[in-house]
Every structure is written in C-alpha cells, then in structure tokens.
Amino acid sequence: MLGTSTLCTVDEERDLGVIIDKTLKSSKQCAKAAGAANAVLGMIKLTFLCKSKELILQLHKSLIRPKLEYCIQAWRLYFKKNI
C-alpha cells in the first residue's frame, strides 16, 4: 500500500524497452530482440539486390547487431536456449 492507493501485481514489466517477467527471466526479451533482428534482416533481403560480403557486413553491424545488443547488460543471457 502506498498512501491510500493499493499497488497491484503484474506478470511482466517493461522499462526502457527491457521486458522482465515476475520470475526475473528474460526469455520474452530474447524473443523480442531476435524477432526485431529477423525483421530487419528480412527487409535487407528484400531491399538490396547486390549482396556483397562487405555490404552485408556493414548492414549487420549498423542495423542488426544493435537490435540484439540493446541493454544486454540488463537482461543478461543465462539460458542456453536464449543464447
């Protein structure tokens, strides 16, 4: 209870884009990050005709990798399925 207000419980909370559930596991966060990275990868596949190694590497570093590494310190991977 906070003053006159009663606090409710929730199953998951999202703060700064990081999803944490009531068991403090980050499986949903991993799935969300992988989905976002796959969406960007799909867009790259559909958009670019010339897929040279250098171009794909640069696009991966600038568009896909940040999606996978966003706040990784907060939702640290500790399950093999999430790695």
Phi, psi and omega in degrees: 000135181237100185068242177256359182264140176266132179276138179259159178264150179230157180279329178211157180227143179241122179224124183055033178083003180256127181260124177234130179266179187293343177266006181063027175263150185248027182298320178295322178296318179297316179296320179294316180295318179295321178296318179295319179293320178294325177296316178295319178298320177296319178296320178297317181298321181280331188274317188264128176275316179274115183242065178288160182300318181295318180295313180297319179297316179295318178294322178298314181294325186266333185246319187271312184302318178299327177296322182280334185257003182296122178054033182298335178293329182280322183251030179340129180281123176226359172257141179299324181296333181274338179283000000 
